[in-house]
């Protein structure tokens, strides 16, 4: 069965410092991975997906199949980055179902001014 | 566009009471999902639907029922609420059930069972 592990419940960094939110996955197939973010009092929203190879709000994430990781990185943290971050893995359906997202337990990022 | 709208936003129930959470989306999405979010547990899938009239079980379906009578609506029901169902419930929808389609989430419903 697929699994997503985010080892840090809370990560505190100073403004301007680099940020790395860790995500490791366990999956036998070819993974499709996402990062979702939930700002205070806002809904969960997609931050980025590995297939797009994009940089959103200065964040990037590289899929490392050898290490089964999809860490989220930003070179210089900003106060507005403080939020809850979830790593998620998309897995195929059983039968005629839908691809499903398996979420990690989340990491709360706190950027200290 | 409102996106995904959940009703109600907050609710307090007594053990044994029943209630229905409503999710509505205006993006013409085929796929809809119900999750619960608990501290330290992340989001866990309760039920989902791949189209009007269809539903399927997710990771934690026990104690919940769902219905998708209309494409834009996905209802989550608690027949006999239990304190263990105290949680924040999120509805989501996606255009397709393919691997790289993002899910769009509602604001959540905070439910407390006393």
gemmi code that builds the backbone of each chain (N, CA, C; Angstrom):
import gemmi

chains = {
    "A": [
        ("UNK", (0.844, -1.190, 0.000), (0.000, 0.000, 0.000), (0.882, 1.243, 0.000)),
        ("UNK", (0.346, 2.309, -0.572), (1.120, 3.543, -0.650), (1.134, 4.250, 0.697)),
        ("UNK", (2.176, 4.999, 0.924), (2.313, 5.737, 2.166), (3.101, 7.008, 1.914)),
        ("UNK", (2.723, 8.062, 2.608), (3.435, 9.333, 2.520), (3.854, 9.734, 3.926)),
        ("UNK", (5.125, 10.025, 4.087), (5.650, 10.373, 5.402), (6.226, 11.774, 5.391)),
        ("UNK", (5.743, 12.592, 6.288), (6.324, 13.915, 6.524), (6.866, 13.876, 7.948)),
        ("UNK", (8.161, 13.758, 8.087), (8.730, 13.467, 9.404), (8.626, 14.608, 10.420)),
        ("UNK", (8.454, 15.829, 9.939), (8.422, 16.978, 10.853), (6.988, 17.475, 11.015)),
        ("UNK", (6.520, 17.524, 12.269), (5.198, 18.106, 12.512), (5.275, 19.622, 12.445)),
        ("UNK", (6.388, 20.156, 12.920), (6.558, 21.605, 12.997), (7.964, 21.964, 12.558)),
        ("UNK", (8.052, 22.990, 11.744), (9.351, 23.481, 11.299), (9.353, 24.997, 11.459)),
        ("UNK", (10.294, 25.494, 12.228), (10.409, 26.941, 12.439), (11.711, 27.430, 11.825)),
        ("UNK", (11.613, 28.476, 11.018), (12.794, 29.069, 10.394), (12.682, 30.586, 10.497)),
        ("UNK", (13.824, 31.248, 10.403), (13.803, 32.704, 10.413), (13.554, 33.231, 8.994)),
        ("UNK", (12.943, 34.369, 8.931), (12.715, 35.038, 7.653), (14.046, 35.195, 6.917)),
        ("UNK", (14.024, 34.833, 5.641), (15.234, 34.931, 4.839), (16.076, 33.669, 4.832)),
        ("UNK", (15.784, 32.745, 5.721), (16.538, 31.490, 5.776), (15.971, 30.499, 4.761)),
        ("UNK", (16.769, 29.521, 4.344), (16.232, 28.504, 3.423), (15.271, 27.559, 4.146)),
        ("UNK", (14.344, 27.045, 3.369), (13.333, 26.130, 3.903), (13.375, 24.821, 3.135)),
        ("UNK", (13.280, 23.712, 3.866), (13.116, 22.409, 3.220), (12.107, 21.604, 4.025)),
        ("UNK", (10.994, 21.311, 3.406), (9.972, 20.483, 4.028), (10.108, 19.085, 3.427)),
        ("UNK", (10.313, 18.120, 4.291), (10.612, 16.774, 3.816), (9.345, 15.946, 3.555)),
        ("UNK", (9.458, 15.154, 2.506), (8.381, 14.234, 2.158), (9.011, 12.974, 1.586)),
        ("UNK", (8.683, 11.841, 2.166), (9.122, 10.561, 1.636), (7.887, 9.717, 1.333)),
        ("UNK", (8.000, 8.910, 0.321), (6.836, 8.120, -0.058), (7.217, 6.653, -0.224)),
        ("UNK", (6.206, 5.819, -0.149), (6.365, 4.396, -0.388), (5.295, 4.010, -1.396)),
        ("UNK", (5.751, 3.580, -2.570), (4.800, 3.265, -3.634), (5.492, 2.405, -4.662)),
        ("UNK", (4.831, 1.365, -5.112), (5.470, 0.413, -6.015), (5.462, 0.871, -7.467)),
        ("UNK", (4.554, 1.765, -7.812), (4.446, 2.204, -9.200), (5.196, 3.490, -9.453)),
        ("UNK", (4.858, 4.138, -10.552), (5.461, 5.417, -10.879), (4.632, 6.514, -10.192)),
        ("UNK", (5.225, 7.263, -9.286), (4.410, 8.163, -8.454), (4.050, 9.483, -9.130)),
        ("UNK", (2.882, 9.967, -8.760), (2.471, 11.327, -9.085), (2.331, 12.040, -7.747)),
        ("UNK", (3.117, 13.087, -7.563), (3.177, 13.717, -6.246), (2.792, 15.179, -6.303)),
        ("UNK", (2.235, 15.639, -5.194), (1.731, 17.000, -5.076), (2.145, 17.582, -3.723)),
        ("UNK", (2.195, 18.888, -3.687), (2.246, 19.621, -2.423), (1.010, 20.513, -2.353)),
        ("UNK", (0.279, 20.371, -1.239), (-0.859, 21.235, -0.968), (-0.507, 22.117, 0.227)),
        ("UNK", (-1.104, 23.306, 0.276), (-0.834, 24.234, 1.364), (-2.158, 24.744, 1.931)),
        ("UNK", (-2.172, 24.934, 3.225), (-3.361, 25.478, 3.899), (-2.918, 26.644, 4.773)),
        ("UNK", (-3.200, 27.855, 4.303), (-2.916, 29.042, 5.103), (-3.982, 29.190, 6.178)),
        ("UNK", (-3.648, 29.954, 7.214), (-4.570, 30.121, 8.333), (-5.933, 30.596, 7.852)),
        ("UNK", (-6.976, 29.889, 8.267), (-8.351, 30.248, 7.953), (-8.658, 30.216, 6.458)),
        ("UNK", (-7.874, 29.473, 5.701), (-8.155, 29.330, 4.276), (-8.284, 27.859, 3.916)),
        ("UNK", (-8.815, 27.624, 2.753), (-8.995, 26.254, 2.312), (-7.686, 25.661, 1.814)),
        ("UNK", (-7.629, 24.372, 1.804), (-6.486, 23.652, 1.264), (-6.397, 23.929, -0.239)),
        ("UNK", (-5.211, 24.223, -0.710), (-5.056, 24.517, -2.134), (-3.777, 23.906, -2.668)),
        ("UNK", (-3.808, 23.602, -3.949), (-2.649, 23.006, -4.594), (-1.511, 24.028, -4.656)),
        ("UNK", (-0.323, 23.613, -4.251), (0.842, 24.470, -4.369), (1.603, 24.124, -5.648)),
        ("UNK", (1.975, 22.858, -5.768), (2.615, 22.446, -7.003), (2.546, 20.934, -7.151)),
        ("UNK", (2.778, 20.489, -8.381), (2.784, 19.059, -8.668), (4.042, 18.733, -9.438)),
        ("UNK", (4.576, 17.572, -9.196), (5.901, 17.277, -9.729), (5.886, 17.206, -11.244)),
        ("UNK", (4.764, 16.806, -11.826), (4.726, 16.636, -13.272), (4.891, 17.962, -13.989)),
        ("UNK", (4.540, 19.063, -13.318), (4.602, 20.374, -13.959), (5.994, 20.980, -13.897)),
        ("UNK", (6.811, 20.467, -12.992), (8.178, 20.995, -12.833), (8.162, 22.527, -12.703)),
        ("UNK", (7.252, 23.022, -11.914), (7.069, 24.462, -11.827), (7.603, 25.004, -10.505)),
        ("UNK", (7.723, 26.320, -10.454), (8.070, 26.998, -9.214), (6.914, 27.924, -8.872)),
        ("UNK", (6.326, 27.710, -7.710), (5.183, 28.504, -7.280), (5.554, 29.226, -5.998)),
        ("UNK", (5.397, 30.535, -5.998), (5.710, 31.359, -4.816), (7.135, 31.107, -4.342)),
        ("UNK", (8.014, 30.775, -5.274), (9.408, 30.553, -4.932), (9.721, 29.142, -4.468)),
        ("UNK", (8.697, 28.299, -4.354), (8.889, 26.922, -3.923), (9.143, 26.009, -5.129)),
        ("UNK", (10.001, 25.038, -4.920), (10.229, 23.995, -5.903), (10.268, 22.659, -5.185)),
        ("UNK", (10.031, 21.614, -5.935), (10.117, 20.267, -5.372), (10.611, 19.336, -6.459)),
        ("UNK", (11.592, 18.549, -6.134), (12.149, 17.602, -7.100), (11.874, 16.185, -6.654)),
        ("UNK", (11.418, 15.399, -7.591), (11.165, 13.994, -7.301), (12.475, 13.226, -7.389)),
        ("UNK", (12.823, 12.546, -6.334), (14.028, 11.717, -6.305), (13.573, 10.278, -6.119)),
        ("UNK", (13.520, 9.559, -7.228), (12.999, 8.183, -7.159), (13.938, 7.270, -6.389)),
        ("UNK", (15.231, 7.548, -6.462), (16.178, 6.698, -5.745), (16.001, 6.778, -4.241)),
        ("UNK", (15.738, 7.999, -3.760), (15.531, 8.194, -2.333), (14.042, 8.206, -1.966)),
        ("UNK", (13.191, 8.000, -2.947), (11.724, 8.069, -2.772), (11.337, 9.302, -1.966)),
        ("UNK", (11.788, 10.445, -2.464), (11.506, 11.691, -1.761), (10.963, 12.751, -2.707)),
        ("UNK", (10.276, 13.714, -2.128), (9.715, 14.830, -2.893), (9.727, 16.035, -1.964)),
        ("UNK", (10.915, 16.452, -1.603), (11.065, 17.534, -0.634), (10.716, 18.886, -1.253)),
        ("UNK", (10.093, 19.734, -0.457), (9.691, 21.077, -0.889), (10.746, 22.072, -0.395)),
        ("UNK", (11.214, 22.924, -1.307), (12.300, 23.829, -0.948), (12.008, 25.260, -1.371)),
        ("UNK", (12.565, 26.174, -0.586), (12.511, 27.589, -0.943), (13.779, 28.230, -0.413)),
        ("UNK", (14.489, 28.986, -1.220), (15.784, 29.519, -0.773), (15.683, 30.567, 0.321)),
        ("UNK", (14.612, 31.385, 0.301), (14.501, 32.464, 1.282), (13.055, 32.521, 1.802)),
        ("UNK", (12.866, 32.110, 3.036), (11.518, 32.062, 3.598), (10.953, 33.461, 3.845)),
        ("UNK", (9.659, 33.594, 3.627), (8.937, 34.830, 3.898), (7.882, 34.570, 4.972)),
        ("UNK", (7.494, 35.615, 5.688), (6.506, 35.436, 6.746), (5.197, 34.864, 6.206)),
        ("UNK", (4.837, 35.260, 4.998), (3.571, 34.783, 4.418), (3.614, 33.313, 4.021)),
        ("UNK", (4.772, 32.690, 4.157), (4.873, 31.251, 3.879), (4.399, 30.414, 5.050)),
        ("UNK", (4.195, 31.044, 6.192), (3.726, 30.302, 7.365), (2.378, 29.666, 7.055)),
        ("UNK", (2.315, 28.357, 7.199), (1.115, 27.610, 6.813), (1.329, 26.137, 7.138)),
        ("UNK", (0.295, 25.363, 6.859), (0.378, 23.914, 6.975), (0.610, 23.358, 5.581)),
        ("UNK", (1.592, 22.493, 5.446), (1.934, 21.938, 4.139), (1.723, 20.424, 4.148)),
        ("UNK", (1.054, 19.958, 3.112), (0.781, 18.529, 2.982), (1.375, 18.003, 1.685)),
        ("UNK", (2.081, 16.913, 1.805), (2.548, 16.181, 0.645), (1.510, 15.107, 0.327)),
        ("UNK", (1.256, 14.854, -0.951), (0.236, 13.879, -1.323), (0.682, 13.074, -2.526)),
        ("UNK", (0.288, 11.826, -2.526), (0.633, 10.913, -3.614), (-0.645, 10.411, -4.263)),
        ("UNK", (-0.674, 10.425, -5.577), (-1.844, 9.963, -6.314), (-1.641, 8.508, -6.699)),
        ("UNK", (-2.590, 7.675, -6.380), (-2.491, 6.256, -6.700), (-3.690, 5.821, -7.527)),
        ("UNK", (-3.504, 4.807, -8.360), (-4.569, 4.411, -9.284), (-5.727, 3.755, -8.561)),
        ("UNK", (-6.869, 3.750, -9.219), (-8.059, 3.192, -8.583), (-8.054, 1.674, -8.562)),
        ("UNK", (-8.880, 1.171, -7.666), (-9.163, -0.265, -7.674), (-10.373, -0.438, -8.581)),
        ("UNK", (-10.219, -1.146, -9.630), (-11.339, -1.329, -10.547), (-11.647, -0.046, -11.276)),
        ("UNK", (-12.932, 0.275, -11.342), (-13.370, 1.451, -12.103), (-13.522, 2.671, -11.218)),
        ("UNK", (-12.669, 2.835, -10.276), (-12.774, 3.967, -9.362), (-11.999, 5.161, -9.834)),
        ("UNK", (-11.534, 5.935, -8.905), (-10.832, 7.169, -9.203), (-9.434, 7.116, -8.605)),
        ("UNK", (-8.498, 7.814, -9.268), (-7.224, 8.019, -8.616), (-7.488, 8.699, -7.277)),
        ("UNK", (-6.780, 8.274, -6.275), (-6.982, 8.821, -4.948), (-5.701, 9.444, -4.449)),
        ("UNK", (-5.878, 10.453, -3.624), (-4.744, 11.097, -2.986), (-4.529, 10.519, -1.598)),
        ("UNK", (-3.293, 10.145, -1.340), (-2.893, 9.751, 0.006), (-2.053, 10.893, 0.563)),
        ("UNK", (-2.505, 11.467, 1.656), (-1.834, 12.630, 2.228), (-0.882, 12.230, 3.353)),
        ("UNK", (0.190, 12.980, 3.462), (1.003, 12.893, 4.653), (0.290, 13.598, 5.793)),
        ("UNK", (0.874, 13.537, 6.985), (0.212, 14.117, 8.146), (0.411, 15.624, 8.248)),
        ("UNK", (1.257, 16.157, 7.391), (1.409, 17.600, 7.339), (2.555, 18.122, 8.174)),
        ("UNK", (3.112, 19.231, 7.714), (4.142, 19.947, 8.463), (3.713, 21.394, 8.598)),
        ("UNK", (3.717, 21.876, 9.813), (3.382, 23.278, 10.039), (4.658, 24.106, 9.954)),
        ("UNK", (4.697, 24.996, 8.982), (5.848, 25.877, 8.808), (5.576, 27.199, 9.497)),
        ("UNK", (6.480, 27.598, 10.353), (6.373, 28.882, 11.036), (7.613, 29.704, 10.687)),
        ("UNK", (7.395, 30.845, 10.050), (8.505, 31.714, 9.679), (8.577, 32.849, 10.691)),
        ("UNK", (9.702, 32.917, 11.356), (9.892, 33.887, 12.441), (10.429, 35.199, 11.878)),
        ("UNK", (9.762, 36.308, 12.188), (10.212, 37.593, 11.613), (11.617, 37.984, 12.076)),
    ],
    "B": [
        ("UNK", (-16.903, 32.499, -9.923), (-17.149, 31.099, -9.551), (-16.864, 30.889, -8.079)),
        ("UNK", (-17.771, 30.187, -7.394), (-17.568, 29.926, -5.983), (-16.611, 28.755, -5.778)),
        ("UNK", (-16.489, 27.866, -6.763), (-15.637, 26.691, -6.601), (-16.392, 25.619, -5.852)),
        ("UNK", (-15.847, 25.224, -4.703), (-16.452, 24.191, -3.868), (-16.998, 24.865, -2.614)),
        ("UNK", (-18.287, 24.680, -2.369), (-18.942, 25.296, -1.228), (-19.475, 24.236, -0.298)),
        ("UNK", (-19.156, 24.363, 0.986), (-19.610, 23.410, 1.983), (-20.590, 24.077, 2.941)),
        ("UNK", (-21.620, 23.326, 3.294), (-22.631, 23.811, 4.225), (-22.949, 22.721, 5.233)),
        ("UNK", (-23.017, 22.998, 6.542), (-22.705, 24.262, 7.200), (-21.195, 24.398, 7.431)),
        ("UNK", (-20.772, 25.501, 8.005), (-19.361, 25.689, 8.346), (-19.043, 25.146, 9.720)),
        ("UNK", (-20.000, 25.205, 10.615), (-19.823, 24.697, 11.982), (-21.101, 23.978, 12.406)),
        ("UNK", (-20.911, 22.975, 13.259), (-22.094, 22.316, 13.807), (-21.688, 21.560, 15.054)),
        ("UNK", (-22.565, 21.602, 16.045), (-22.375, 20.818, 17.260), (-23.546, 19.847, 17.363)),
        ("UNK", (-23.239, 18.589, 17.557), (-24.266, 17.557, 17.657), (-24.139, 16.810, 18.969)),
        ("UNK", (-25.213, 16.191, 19.360), (-25.155, 15.273, 20.494), (-24.995, 13.854, 19.950)),
        ("UNK", (-24.368, 13.017, 20.744), (-24.191, 11.620, 20.355), (-25.535, 11.009, 19.974)),
        ("UNK", (-25.542, 10.321, 18.831), (-26.755, 9.674, 18.376), (-27.573, 10.476, 17.386)),
        ("UNK", (-27.321, 11.776, 17.310), (-28.049, 12.591, 16.346), (-27.547, 12.329, 14.935)),
        ("UNK", (-28.372, 12.696, 13.991), (-27.974, 12.533, 12.596), (-27.871, 13.895, 11.924)),
        ("UNK", (-27.080, 13.955, 10.886), (-27.021, 15.176, 10.106), (-26.405, 14.912, 8.740)),
        ("UNK", (-26.587, 15.870, 7.860), (-26.052, 15.765, 6.506), (-25.223, 16.996, 6.198)),
        ("UNK", (-24.026, 16.763, 5.683), (-23.167, 17.837, 5.213), (-23.315, 17.925, 3.700)),
        ("UNK", (-23.451, 19.151, 3.228), (-23.646, 19.356, 1.805), (-22.403, 19.948, 1.156)),
        ("UNK", (-22.052, 19.416, 0.021), (-20.968, 19.949, -0.791), (-21.501, 20.250, -2.174)),
        ("UNK", (-21.226, 21.448, -2.645), (-21.666, 21.842, -3.974), (-20.487, 22.425, -4.741)),
        ("UNK", (-20.375, 22.034, -6.029), (-19.305, 22.593, -6.867), (-19.903, 23.086, -8.176)),
        ("UNK", (-19.334, 24.197, -8.648), (-19.856, 24.815, -9.868), (-18.856, 24.754, -11.014)),
        ("UNK", (-17.946, 23.784, -10.951), (-16.900, 23.673, -11.963), (-17.165, 22.537, -12.948)),
        ("UNK", (-18.337, 21.931, -12.842), (-18.714, 20.822, -13.721), (-17.753, 19.638, -13.582)),
        ("UNK", (-17.245, 19.450, -12.385), (-16.323, 18.341, -12.149), (-17.076, 17.025, -12.012)),
        ("UNK", (-16.471, 15.980, -12.559), (-17.076, 14.650, -12.435), (-16.805, 14.017, -11.068)),
        ("UNK", (-15.620, 14.244, -10.545), (-15.180, 13.522, -9.363), (-15.299, 14.392, -8.112)),
        ("UNK", (-15.843, 13.793, -7.059), (-15.969, 14.509, -5.791), (-15.559, 13.595, -4.649)),
        ("UNK", (-15.081, 14.215, -3.578), (-14.463, 13.468, -2.482), (-14.870, 14.089, -1.133)),
        ("UNK", (-14.939, 13.235, -0.130), (-15.094, 13.708, 1.247), (-13.910, 13.197, 2.074)),
        ("UNK", (-13.270, 14.128, 2.788), (-12.159, 13.800, 3.666), (-12.499, 14.252, 5.083)),
        ("UNK", (-11.812, 13.648, 6.040), (-11.795, 14.196, 7.380), (-10.359, 14.538, 7.753)),
        ("UNK", (-10.212, 15.608, 8.501), (-8.893, 16.073, 8.912), (-8.837, 16.077, 10.432)),
        ("UNK", (-7.945, 15.306, 10.975), (-7.773, 15.212, 12.416), (-6.342, 15.583, 12.787)),
        ("UNK", (-6.143, 16.182, 13.961), (-4.793, 16.599, 14.366), (-3.818, 15.428, 14.321)),
        ("UNK", (-2.697, 15.648, 13.669), (-1.671, 14.615, 13.599), (-1.971, 13.471, 12.653)),
        ("UNK", (-3.104, 13.559, 11.952), (-3.490, 12.449, 11.050), (-3.530, 12.867, 9.593)),
        ("UNK", (-3.427, 14.135, 9.306), (-3.555, 14.573, 7.927), (-4.992, 14.435, 7.446)),
        ("UNK", (-5.156, 14.299, 6.147), (-6.478, 14.121, 5.553), (-6.667, 12.657, 5.187)),
        ("UNK", (-7.822, 12.138, 5.520), (-8.137, 10.760, 5.183), (-9.436, 10.716, 4.388)),
        ("UNK", (-9.433, 9.920, 3.333), (-10.582, 9.859, 2.431), (-11.681, 9.001, 3.033)),
        ("UNK", (-12.885, 9.562, 3.059), (-14.027, 8.846, 3.616), (-14.773, 8.094, 2.510)),
        ("UNK", (-15.284, 8.863, 1.571), (-15.979, 8.332, 0.399), (-15.669, 9.235, -0.781)),
        ("UNK", (-15.914, 8.696, -1.970), (-15.764, 9.524, -3.145), (-16.776, 9.106, -4.201)),
        ("UNK", (-16.850, 9.915, -5.243), (-17.812, 9.641, -6.316), (-17.154, 9.962, -7.656)),
        ("UNK", (-17.326, 9.061, -8.602), (-16.740, 9.270, -9.929), (-17.762, 9.803, -10.920)),
        ("UNK", (-18.949, 10.088, -10.445), (-19.963, 10.660, -11.317), (-21.330, 10.593, -10.671)),
        ("UNK", (-22.272, 11.280, -11.285), (-23.637, 11.305, -10.764), (-24.160, 9.880, -10.585)),
        ("UNK", (-24.717, 9.634, -9.414), (-25.310, 8.337, -9.144), (-24.339, 7.265, -8.687)),
        ("UNK", (-23.058, 7.605, -8.574), (-22.061, 6.610, -8.148), (-21.354, 7.062, -6.889)),
        ("UNK", (-21.032, 6.116, -6.025), (-20.236, 6.404, -4.836), (-19.327, 5.211, -4.559)),
        ("UNK", (-18.264, 5.458, -3.829), (-17.323, 4.396, -3.480), (-16.684, 4.706, -2.139)),
        ("UNK", (-16.224, 3.657, -1.461), (-15.625, 3.825, -0.142), (-14.169, 4.243, -0.257)),
        ("UNK", (-13.773, 5.070, 0.689), (-12.380, 5.465, 0.792), (-11.700, 4.703, 1.912)),
        ("UNK", (-10.802, 5.389, 2.585), (-9.994, 4.760, 3.626), (-10.757, 4.550, 4.932)),
        ("UNK", (-11.623, 5.510, 5.289), (-12.317, 5.462, 6.583), (-13.825, 5.665, 6.399)),
        ("UNK", (-14.537, 4.731, 5.767), (-15.947, 4.943, 5.426), (-16.947, 4.633, 6.536)),
        ("UNK", (-16.506, 3.889, 7.569), (-17.468, 3.407, 8.557), (-18.130, 4.548, 9.320)),
        ("UNK", (-19.457, 4.456, 9.451), (-20.214, 5.462, 10.177), (-20.728, 6.591, 9.298)),
        ("UNK", (-20.387, 6.531, 8.011), (-20.795, 7.583, 7.075), (-21.509, 6.986, 5.864)),
        ("UNK", (-22.427, 7.764, 5.316), (-23.011, 7.392, 4.032), (-22.991, 8.621, 3.129)),
        ("UNK", (-23.017, 8.394, 1.839), (-22.934, 9.488, 0.878), (-23.947, 9.279, -0.236)),
        ("UNK", (-24.262, 10.380, -0.904), (-25.130, 10.288, -2.078), (-24.740, 11.360, -3.079)),
        ("UNK", (-24.872, 11.008, -4.347), (-24.540, 11.931, -5.441), (-25.693, 11.901, -6.437)),
        ("UNK", (-26.787, 12.500, -6.042), (-27.977, 12.491, -6.886), (-27.855, 13.464, -8.051)),
        ("UNK", (-27.114, 14.538, -7.824), (-26.858, 15.505, -8.883), (-25.353, 15.661, -9.045)),
        ("UNK", (-24.926, 15.949, -10.237), (-23.501, 16.043, -10.519), (-22.821, 17.089, -9.636)),
        ("UNK", (-23.485, 18.184, -9.373), (-22.846, 19.269, -8.655), (-22.861, 19.103, -7.138)),
        ("UNK", (-23.611, 18.125, -6.626), (-23.748, 17.985, -5.178), (-23.254, 16.634, -4.690)),
        ("UNK", (-22.630, 16.653, -3.533), (-22.157, 15.407, -2.908), (-22.460, 15.537, -1.431)),
        ("UNK", (-23.342, 14.678, -0.925), (-23.792, 14.758, 0.452), (-23.112, 13.714, 1.317)),
        ("UNK", (-22.735, 14.124, 2.511), (-22.156, 13.209, 3.491), (-23.089, 13.138, 4.684)),
        ("UNK", (-23.509, 11.925, 5.025), (-24.448, 11.750, 6.122), (-23.856, 10.986, 7.286)),
        ("UNK", (-24.229, 11.437, 8.472), (-23.903, 10.711, 9.693), (-25.243, 10.255, 10.269)),
        ("UNK", (-25.485, 8.979, 10.284), (-26.784, 8.474, 10.739), (-26.924, 8.544, 12.246)),
        ("UNK", (-25.853, 8.215, 12.959), (-25.868, 8.226, 14.409), (-24.499, 8.713, 14.879)),
        ("UNK", (-24.404, 10.015, 15.096), (-23.102, 10.629, 15.361), (-22.449, 10.086, 16.632)),
        ("UNK", (-21.143, 9.928, 16.561), (-20.347, 9.464, 17.700), (-19.228, 10.468, 17.964)),
        ("UNK", (-18.760, 10.573, 19.215), (-17.678, 11.518, 19.523), (-16.437, 11.324, 18.651)),
        ("UNK", (-16.193, 10.090, 18.204), (-15.017, 9.828, 17.357), (-15.136, 10.488, 15.985)),
        ("UNK", (-16.322, 10.974, 15.660), (-16.522, 11.648, 14.387), (-16.334, 13.159, 14.490)),
        ("UNK", (-15.947, 13.613, 15.662), (-15.561, 15.011, 15.811), (-14.338, 15.264, 14.946)),
        ("UNK", (-14.462, 16.197, 14.019), (-13.392, 16.390, 13.053), (-13.710, 17.611, 12.193)),
        ("UNK", (-12.776, 17.926, 11.317), (-13.038, 18.915, 10.279), (-13.197, 18.141, 8.974)),
        ("UNK", (-14.295, 18.380, 8.298), (-14.613, 17.637, 7.085), (-14.400, 18.527, 5.864)),
        ("UNK", (-13.668, 17.984, 4.911), (-13.400, 18.709, 3.674), (-13.973, 17.966, 2.492)),
        ("UNK", (-14.591, 18.727, 1.631), (-15.055, 18.207, 0.358), (-14.093, 18.693, -0.724)),
        ("UNK", (-13.905, 17.887, -1.739), (-13.048, 18.278, -2.854), (-13.650, 17.766, -4.152)),
        ("UNK", (-13.250, 18.382, -5.227), (-13.691, 17.904, -6.540), (-12.530, 18.009, -7.514)),
        ("UNK", (-12.603, 17.217, -8.574), (-11.592, 17.299, -9.621), (-12.245, 17.041, -10.962)),
        ("UNK", (-11.592, 17.577, -12.005), (-12.148, 17.456, -13.350), (-12.184, 16.006, -13.785)),
        ("UNK", (-11.094, 15.307, -13.525), (-11.032, 13.897, -13.903), (-10.377, 13.114, -12.805)),
        ("UNK", (-10.496, 11.819, -12.879), (-9.884, 10.985, -11.854), (-8.513, 10.502, -12.262)),
        ("UNK", (-7.861, 11.272, -13.151), (-6.540, 10.846, -13.598), (-5.490, 11.289, -12.611)),
        ("UNK", (-4.310, 10.746, -12.773), (-3.305, 10.858, -11.724), (-2.851, 12.275, -11.454)),
        ("UNK", (-2.772, 13.114, -12.485), (-2.174, 14.421, -12.237), (-3.187, 15.551, -12.159)),
        ("UNK", (-4.453, 15.241, -12.037), (-5.465, 16.283, -11.904), (-5.533, 16.745, -10.460)),
        ("UNK", (-5.408, 18.044, -10.221), (-5.487, 18.523, -8.847), (-6.909, 18.476, -8.318)),
        ("UNK", (-7.019, 18.381, -7.027), (-8.314, 18.449, -6.388), (-8.525, 19.852, -5.833)),
        ("UNK", (-9.754, 20.335, -5.922), (-10.124, 21.653, -5.422), (-10.962, 21.465, -4.160)),
        ("UNK", (-10.568, 22.151, -3.112), (-11.161, 21.913, -1.806), (-12.123, 23.025, -1.392)),
        ("UNK", (-13.097, 22.637, -0.546), (-13.957, 23.614, 0.099), (-13.304, 24.147, 1.364)),
        ("UNK", (-14.029, 25.007, 2.052), (-13.486, 25.641, 3.266), (-13.525, 24.735, 4.484)),
        ("UNK", (-14.268, 23.661, 4.400), (-14.340, 22.746, 5.526), (-15.555, 22.972, 6.403)),
        ("UNK", (-15.959, 21.904, 7.091), (-17.025, 21.963, 8.088), (-16.466, 21.436, 9.396)),
        ("UNK", (-16.524, 22.268, 10.418), (-16.014, 21.848, 11.731), (-17.174, 21.248, 12.504)),
        ("UNK", (-17.068, 19.958, 12.791), (-18.151, 19.225, 13.440), (-17.700, 18.721, 14.806)),
        ("UNK", (-18.486, 19.034, 15.829), (-18.195, 18.556, 17.184), (-19.345, 17.686, 17.656)),
        ("UNK", (-18.995, 16.519, 18.156), (-19.991, 15.588, 18.669), (-19.818, 15.485, 20.183)),
        ("UNK", (-20.829, 15.856, 20.919), (-20.720, 15.848, 22.388), (-21.271, 14.552, 22.977)),
    ],
}
model = gemmi.Model(1)
for chain_id, residues in chains.items():
    chain = gemmi.Chain(chain_id)
    for i, (resn, *xyz) in enumerate(residues, 1):
        res = gemmi.Residue()
        res.name, res.seqid = resn, gemmi.SeqId(i, " ")
        for name, pos in zip(("N", "CA", "C"), xyz):
            atom = gemmi.Atom()
            atom.name, atom.element = name, gemmi.Element(name[0])
            atom.pos, atom.b_iso = gemmi.Position(*pos), 0.0
            res.add_atom(atom)
        chain.add_residue(res)
    model.add_chain(chain)
structure = gemmi.Structure()
structure.add_model(model)
structure.setup_entities()
